[in-house]
Amino acid sequence: MPVVPAFTRYLHSAASFSDAEPRGTLIYLGVVSQEAPPLEVLELLEGISQALSEYIGQLSELTVKENFATVYQVLSEMVDSGSVVTTDMSVLRGLVPVPNMVNRMIENVSGIGMRSEVKPDINTSSIPWRAQGIRHSSNEFFVDIVEKIDAIVESTGAVVAYDVSGDISCKSRLSGMPELLMVMNRPEIMDDVSFHPCVRLAKWESERTIAYVPPDGQFTLGSFHANNMDVTPRSLPVYVHANSSTLPGGNQHTIEISAEAGQCGGKSVEKVHVKVPLPMHAYNIRVQCKSGTYAVDNIRVPRVDWNLKALKSGDRSARMVIQYSTRSGGESVANGGGGRSTPSSVAEQPPAAAAVASAAFVDFEIVGFSASSLKVDSLKMLREAYKIFKGVRYVTKAGSYQIRF
């Protein structure tokens, strides 16, 4: 992230380039009057992004304008006179009630923010992330362990890079002041662990047990990397085979791609999305596929998107063939390859041999499967006598999953 000195001010910016991220298409800029630790400012910007997404949903320029009163209240509680007060959602919910649908409609029509009649909840508890006197009609606690796989697979099938990272997300609706003990089946594989402040680090370091008094509502308990992950091509959860060939002359290219479920515990691989970027000067793109749907994007960078609803274990029928043409270095793009080209236009064009699609990027989701084999062995509650309804879900997704041709 850049840190730009501007006379007597320092600018810290954090941008998001993916529409799938909670930050949407907004750019966050933090201005400080004196030099400050960059990570502190970036952590505040990340906290602001998460808080606003909790209050107004999907973040965009339009939603910020439509919910300006709510955004102003949240920011004024998070930062006071240039000092960071809190970024904890459990504290913010007590200070600024989350607006309901009626208040949002009135605010959008009139442009006037509807202040809640509920007085702010001043947390007098000794635990800052959990207020006293919390009561729920039904007591439940849910855990989601979401893992992401970053991998690079060569055209030979060799796995060049493989990394698994995960987040432990929780949703708590428990009364009183409970303490939870979570025991994992393989805590030794959890490396580079980052926990929520509610976790007692001493107990984790001595017993590898996660003990904590949970905040109320939804929160991220921790994140981790899985170490000692020995992987082979046949142990990947998704097999994507790609082969690229070029006809004599160097202008006609063919890409053959097949996809099938791998070692994923017999679960179906869902929401499969294969993106194949093509060279900038590719034209006459033709696609053949019998499974799923495809789309050809020629607006900015030529690309073929292949969407599969699900890949079931043992099914090898998912195949796609892409054929496209490229112009040689001596042909003019403006004239469609048939006219003269100036020396400058020829110099700007890459050689035909290098201007070939070289990789595909895969997105997928597997519900009920853990890539690291990390699971919750037990989840116990102390201090309270009531019974709780609890559940654990495992989800594996693709992070940066690249298949080279």
N, C-alpha and C positions, 0 to 999 in steps of 0.2 A: 504494500500500500504506500502511495507517495506521501511524503511530508514536504510541503512547499513553503519556504519562508516568504512572507509578503510584508516587507517593511517591519512593522512591530507586531505582526500577527503571524501565526502558524496555522496552516490549513491541513487538516487530516481528512482524507476522502476514502470512502469505501463504496465500490460500485458492484452491481450485480448484472450479469449479462445473460442470465437464464430466466426465462419466463416461469419456469417451474419453481424457482426459489421464492420464499416468502417475501423477499425484498422487491420482487417484481422488476420494474424498469426504472426505479428511482435511484438517484445517487445521493448518498448521505455525506455531508460536509460538516466537520467540526472545526470551529475557530477558537483558538486559545490566545490569550494576550502574552503568554510567556512560554518558554520551552517546557514541554510536558512529556512524560513517557508515552510514546506512540501507542503501545498496547493498551494503556489505560483509556485513551481516547477512542480507539477502535472497539474496545469492549463496551464502552458506553453507546457507540453508534449501533453495535449489534444488539444491545439491550433495547434501544429505542425501536429498532426494526421489529423485534419480537413482541414488544409491548403494543405497538400500533397494529400489528397483524392480529393480535388477540382482541383488540377493541373494535377495529373497523373491517377486519377480514382481509381480502386481497388488496395489496397496496398498489396504488397507481396515483397519477396526478389527479384524476377525477375523484377517486374515493377520498383523498386527503382534502380536497376542496369541499366535498359534500359533508364531511364530518370535521370541519375545521374547529368547531367548539370543543369537541371531544379531544382532538389532537392537542389543542392548546392546553386543556386541563391536564392531560397526561404529561406533557413536556414540563409544565410548571411544577408538577409534583416530583418529577425525576431529577430536575436540575433547579437549584435555587441560588440565585446570585452568583452563578458561575461555579458552584460546587455541586458535585453529584450527591444526591440524597439517597436514592434507591433505584435499583433496576429489578427488584424482586416482584414478580407478578402477584403473589399473595398479599404483599403490602399495598400494591397499587390498587388492587380490587377493593380494599377497604377504604382507600382515599378517594378513588374515582370509580363509582359504580359502572359496570359495563352497560351501555345503553341497550334498551330493548327495541323491538321493531317499531313500536308506536312513536317513541321519541325520535328515532332516525327519520321516519316519514315526516314528522312535524318539522324537524330541523331542515330537511331537504326542501320542503315547500316554503317555509317562512324565512329560512336563513338564520333563525334564532336558536341557539342551543337550549335545550330543555334541561334545566338543572334538576337533579333528583331531590325529592324531599327527604330521602334517607340521609341521616347525618353520617359523616365519615366515621368509620370504625377505628378508634384509637387503640392500637395494639398494646396492651399492658403486659403481655406475656414475656417471660424471660427468653423465649425462643422467638427471634424476630420474624421467621418465615411462617409461623403458625400462631393464629390468634387463640385466645381462650374462649371456652364456651361454644365451640362448634358442635352443631347437632344436625344429624341427617336421619331421615325416616328409614332409609335402607343403607346399611354400611357395606361398601364394596371397594375393592382395590384391584386395579388391572395393570398389568405390566406388558409392554411391547419391547421386544429386543429386535431392533432393526439393524441388519448388517448390510454393508456395501462391499462389493468386490471390485477392486481395481486390478485389471489384468491386461497383459500384452501377449498375444499368441502369434508366433511366426507362421509363415506359409507352410513350413514343414510340420507344424503341429506342436513344436516345442514352446513351452511356456517361458517367456523371457522374464516377465515380472508378474508377481501375484501378491496382493495385499488385501487383508480383510479388516475393516474397521466397523465399529458398531456403536449405537446409542441405546441406552436403556431409558425408555420413556414410561412414565407412570401416570395414572389417573386415580386420584384418591378422593373418596367420599366416606371418611371415617369420622366418627364422633369423638369428642373428648381430646385427650392427649396421648394417643397410642405410640408405642415404639415397635418398630418392625425389625425382624432379623431375616435377612435373605442369604441363603447359602447356595452357591453356584457349584455345579458338578466339576468344572475344570478351571478353578480360579488362577491356576499357574500360567494359563495361556493369555491372561489379560495383562497387557503391557501398555505403558504410556496412559495410565488411567487418570481421568479427570472426573471428580465427583462434585455433586451439589454440596453446598455448605452444610446441609443437614446430616451428612454422613460422618460418622465418627472414625476418623482416619486411624487412630491408635488401634482400634479393634480390627480394622482391615489389615493393617501392617502386621499385627501379631497373630491373628487367627484366620485371616482371609475371609472374614464374614462381614457383610454389609449391614451395619446397624444404623438406624436413623429414625427420627421423628419426622414423618413426611409432611410437606406443605399440603394445604387443601386445594384440590383441583388438579389441573394438568401441569406436569413439570418434567424436566429431564433429570433423572437420577445420576447419570454419568455417561461417559464415553470411553472407548478403549480401542486398542489395536490388538489383533490376535497374532501372537508370535508362534514360531516353530510350526509354520504351515507348510508341510511338504506336499507339493501338488504335482501331478502328472497330467498329460493331455486327457487321459481317460477319466480323471477324477474331477474334471470341471463340471459345474452344474448345468451348463449349456454348451453343446457342441455346435459351432458354426464353422463350416468348411467353405473356403473361398478359393477360387482358382481363376487367374487372369491370363488371357492369351491374346496375341496380336497376329493378324494375318500378314502375309508378305506385302510389303509396301509401307507398313507401319502406320496406316491411317484407320484401319478397322480393328476394333477391340471388342472382346467378349469377356464378361465376368459371370461365372457360375457360382451360386451361393446355395448352400443347403443348411438347414438348421434342425436340430433335434434335442430332446431333453437328455441330459447327462445324469451324473450321480447326484440326484436331489431327493433321495429317500422315497422314490415313487410318486412324488408330488408333481402336479402339472405346472409348467412354466407359463406364467400369464403375462399379458401386456408386453409381448415381444415386439420390439421396434428396431429394425436394422436400417441404419443410415449409411449410404454409400456416396461419399462426395466424389464428383467427377472433375476432370480438368476444366479450367475456365473456358477454353475454346471448344468444348465438346458440343456436338450437334447431332441431329438425326438419332436421338436416343429412343431405343425400342426396348420394351420390357415384356417378358413372358413369365407368368407364375400361375400355378394352379391352386395354391393355398394362400389364404389371406387376401389383403388388398395392397395396392401400391399407388404411389403418387410420384410424379416427376416435377421437380421444382427447378424452373429456369429463370427465376426472377433475379436473383443475385449471383449465387454460385450454383452451378448445375449439381443436382443431387437427386438421388432416388431413395424414397422412403418405403420400406416394406413393413407392414403391420400384420401381426399374427395374434389372434385372440388368445390362443393357448397352444402349447406343445405338450402332448402327452407322452409318457414313457413308452418307448418302443415304436413310436410313429416316425417314419423317415420320409414322409411324402412332401415335406415342406421344402420346395425348391424354387429358385428364381434365376432367370438368365437375363443379363443386361447386355445390350449391344449398342455401341455408339461409335461415332466417327470423330476424328481430330484432324485439324489442318496442319500441314507440314510447315516448317519454318519459312519456306519461300512463298507461301500463299498469304494473301492479304485477307484479314478477317473482315474488314469493312466491305470488301468486294465479294465476299462469299467464297473466296479461294480462287476466283477466276480472273482477277485483275492484277495489275501491277502493284508492287509494294515498294515503299520507300525504304532506304537503308535503315532509317530509325525505327520503322515499324517492324522490320525483320529482326533487328537487334533486341527489341522488347519482347519478342515471342520466344518462349523456351523451346529447346529441341523437341522433336516429336517423341524421341525415345524416353525423355524424362517426363513428358506430359501425359502420364497414364495414371488412372486411379490405383492407389496403392494400399488402401486400408478401408475397413468397414467398422462402424461403431454400433454396439449392441446395447439396448436397454431391455430389462426384463424384471419380473417380480415373481418370487416363489413364496407363497404363504404356507407356513407350517414347517419350514426348513431352516436350519441354522448352518451356515457355511463353515463356521468354526467349531461346530458341535457343542457350543456353550449353551447350557440350559440351567434353569432354576431347579435346584434339588428340593428346597423347602422354603416356605415363607410363613413365619410365625409372628404372632402379635403378642406384646406384653403390655402391662399396665391397665388394660381394659378387659372386661369380662364378657362382653357381647361377642357373638359370632359374626364373622365377615364372609362375604361372598368374594372370592378371588379367582383370577384367571390370568394366564400367561399366553402370549401369542408370539410366534417367531416369524420374522419376515426377512427374506434375503433379496436385495436389489442389486442392480448393476450400477457401479460408479463410473469409472472410465474403463470400459471394456472394449478393447481394440483388437481386431483381427486383421493381420497383415496378409496381403496377397503374395 
